Structure formats: C-alpha cells, structure tokens
Amino acid sequence: MSAMYGRLVGLLVDRFEVNRAEIGPDTTFEDLDMDSLFLVELLLVIQSEFGVHIDDDAASPGDTISQVADLLERHTTSPASS
C-alpha cells in the first residue's frame, strides 16, 4: 500500500477512533458506518493535516479507503490550482 494509504488509516485510527482491524483497502466508509457528514469532517481534517485542498464532495460513503488514498495522492502530487 502507498504511504498516503498508511497516513489515511492512521488518521482514521488515531483521530476518529476506528478499529484498525476493520480497515482494509476495499473497506468502504459505509462499511465503517460513516455517512456523508462524516466524510465532510474527514476531508476538513485531511486538508488541515496533509495541507491539501479537497472539495467537500470529492468522496462518497461508497468509496473505498484505497480510492480516497489515491485521490489524496493525486492532490498532493499535482500542482495546486487556483
């Protein structure tokens, strides 16, 4: 798995108290009982912690942990847009 995947899992475990054993690359946020409101909060924390800008609607509860990690990876490696 990528470093960003590891950072995202660490954030979910440390900041949101998700059981690490419940998280896998194909685990969706729905699997973790997390709704769209949770995702907005998560994306705000990610913006603060990782220094990237992600739109509030960039992820959905049906997305997997690895999909969101890939999204973050793309945002951290692509040039910032205004």
C-alpha positions in Angstrom: 0.0 0.0 0.0 1.0 3.6 -0.5 2.3 5.9 2.1 -0.8 8.0 1.7 -3.0 4.9 2.4 -1.0 4.4 5.6 -1.5 8.1 6.6 -5.2 7.9 6.0 -5.5 4.7 8.0 -3.5 6.3 10.8 -5.8 9.3 10.7 -8.9 7.2 10.9 -7.5 5.2 13.8 -5.9 8.0 15.8 -8.3 10.8 15.2 -11.6 9.1 14.6 -11.0 6.0 16.8 -11.8 3.5 14.1 -10.6 0.0 14.9 -7.6 -0.8 12.7 -8.8 -4.4 12.2 -11.9 -3.1 10.4 -9.9 -1.2 7.8 -8.7 -2.7 4.6 -8.1 -1.3 1.1 -11.5 -2.4 -0.1 -13.3 -1.2 3.0 -15.9 1.5 2.2 -16.8 4.3 4.6 -20.3 2.8 4.6 -18.7 -0.4 5.9 -17.4 1.6 8.8 -20.9 3.2 9.4 -19.7 6.6 8.2 -22.0 8.8 6.3 -21.5 11.9 4.0 -21.4 14.2 7.0 -18.5 12.2 8.5 -16.7 12.5 5.1 -17.0 16.3 5.1 -15.4 16.3 8.6 -12.7 13.8 7.5 -11.9 15.9 4.4 -11.6 19.0 6.5 -9.2 17.2 8.8 -7.2 15.9 5.8 -6.9 19.4 4.4 -5.6 20.6 7.7 -3.3 17.6 8.5 -2.0 17.0 4.9 -2.0 20.5 3.6 -4.1 19.7 0.5 -7.4 21.1 -0.7 -10.1 18.6 -1.4 -13.7 19.5 -2.4 -16.3 18.5 0.2 -18.0 16.3 -2.4 -14.8 14.6 -3.7 -15.5 11.4 -1.8 -18.7 9.5 -1.0 -19.6 6.9 1.6 -19.4 4.2 -1.0 -15.8 4.9 -1.8 -13.1 2.6 -0.5 -10.2 3.6 1.7 -7.8 3.0 -1.1 -9.9 5.1 -3.5 -9.7 8.1 -1.1 -6.0 7.5 -0.6 -5.5 7.6 -4.4 -7.5 10.8 -4.5 -5.3 12.3 -1.8 -2.1 11.1 -3.6 -3.2 12.8 -6.8 -3.9 16.1 -5.0 -0.6 16.1 -3.2 1.4 15.3 -6.4 -0.4 17.6 -8.8 0.3 21.3 -9.0 -2.1 23.5 -6.9 -4.8 25.0 -8.9 -6.3 28.4 -8.2 
